[in-house]
Amino acid sequence: MASAHRMRLSTPLAASFALFLLVLEVRADDAFRYPVGRHGLGELRYHHDIPVLIVRGTHAEMGDQIGTLALKPAIKAMQLVERFAHRQIPANLWPVADTAMLAMYAQFPFEYRQELEGMAEASGVAIKSLAMANTIIDLQELVGCSSLMVAADHSAADAPIYGRNMDLPYVEGLAEFSLLIVYVPNNGHAFAMPNLPGFLMLASGMNDRGLALGSQSVGPPIDGSSRFEPNGVASGVAGRRLMEECADVDAVNRWLEKNRLFRCVSIAACDPVRQAVFEVTTRRVLTRHDDGVCCATNHFRIPELASSTDCRRYSQLEALKRINRLDLTDVKNVLHAVSQGKMTVHSMVFEPKIQRLHLAMGPGPVTEKSFTLIDLAEHFRRN
């Protein structure tokens, strides 16, 4: 009798446990994964849990590869971006916003329009949607971010370290479509970017010369510069050109001096030898060179431009100056300390001298996850 009584109790428990396991299995199956595959010269593969898309050739060819291998299976990502944009911009202002975004897109260099049009044709996403996604970043100041650069003489490895969080406004489900895109163009430097399909660039990149860049949105400067320069270079275009054309921090400085940007930003730039933060308004470029550890968040810091320098994240990053020899773990720990919860969808630590990337991406805060090591030098090889 005792045995039968135990059987009657255990059967419902077993059924409940089996149902629980089934729910977990369904949820796991529902998690988005890019299909592994090849198209033309492009290929999509996984490094542990990180999807890596490698594209090669002309800009039009790379656009076709991105559209086929990434944007088409992740078409929902662009739908989420469009819904977010419609929530951000009042309905009565959409005609004006549409005109502004299409005017900005018309100023994109021909090769980048070819790339986006290649994505559109391969994926079925309307080119107007891609134009919107690549211009609303400038119009709505969507990108936050924190950057930290450790000079070689302050590093435990005697080599520079670049750490960075990318923070985006929270859109439920969007971060699931994060991937690392490695570009190997016919002309210019090969480079890699944590990204979302359909975007030219989402504010972070590293190239085959060990140059790493990250931009931060900032408030209006106090020097009288306008908030926007209608004829300036859009952020995504500027980032791509810097990645493709510049070999080091000095080259970035020269490019910024020569070209006006659409909006005010700070750009944290690091190469195997030097580091700098460029505080860029719509009319000039000022530079910070902090010894040992150099940081950037969402404020201008140079007195000629700064209206406020009060930032908890900056203070936490700057506190690392008190540590004599910083290693990769120190950088990862402080990136976790300054993460902004669900907004922090990409976190990376890059070693410029040997072109190794430690990357976490996906639904935030990603700094709670393990970082995946990716040898970018291997992917940059043109064969």
Secondary structure, 3 states (H helix, E strand, C coil): CHHHHHHHHHHHHHHHHHHHHHHHHHHHHHCCCCCCEEECCEEEEEECCEEEEEEEECHHHHHHHHHHHHHCCCHHHHHHHHHHHHHHCCHHHHHHHHHHHHHHHHCCCHHHHHHHHHHHHHHCCCHHHHHHHHHHHHHHCCCCCEEEEECHHHECCCCCEEEEEEECCCCCCHHHHCEEEEEEECCCCCEEEEECCCCCCCCEEEECCCCEEEEEECCCCCCCCCCECCCCECHHHHHHHHHHHCCCHHHHHHHHHHCCECECEEEEEECCCCEEEEEECCCCEEEECCCCEEEECCCCCCCCCCCCCCCHHHHHHHHHHHCCCECHHHHHHHHHHCCCHHHEEEEEEEECCCCEEEEEECCCCHHHCCCEEEEHHHHHCCC
